[in-house]
Amino acid sequence: MTYRSFSQIVKDILETAKDGKSKTCLMSSANLSYYQLRRYSSALEKASYLEKVDSKLKTTDRGLEAIKILQESTLIEENVNRHMKKK
């Protein structure tokens, strides 16, 4: 079993919420429990990465920028890991 990192969970939530999603849809799509979604979505809202729009959660412009940064970080991590395994 592989566990997702904090950044992977945040990226999953922000990517899923790009067009605005209900909490139920986010839980299902991001594969999170209700408790996990509450914790992450609350923190992401306070940090202005998510916003509530018509009872749905939507990724803000700041959240969209964060997705790009998290994607780059993932690519760097995969690249370094690949080179570490070659030894």
CORHU-V458078 format. One record per helix or strand. SS is the DSSP state (H for helix, E for strand). FROM is the first residue (numbers start at 1). TO is the last residue. If there is no record, write none. Layout:
SS & FROM & TO
SS & FROM & TO
This chain:
H & 6 & 16
E & 21 & 21
H & 23 & 29
H & 34 & 46
E & 50 & 53
E & 56 & 59
H & 61 & 85
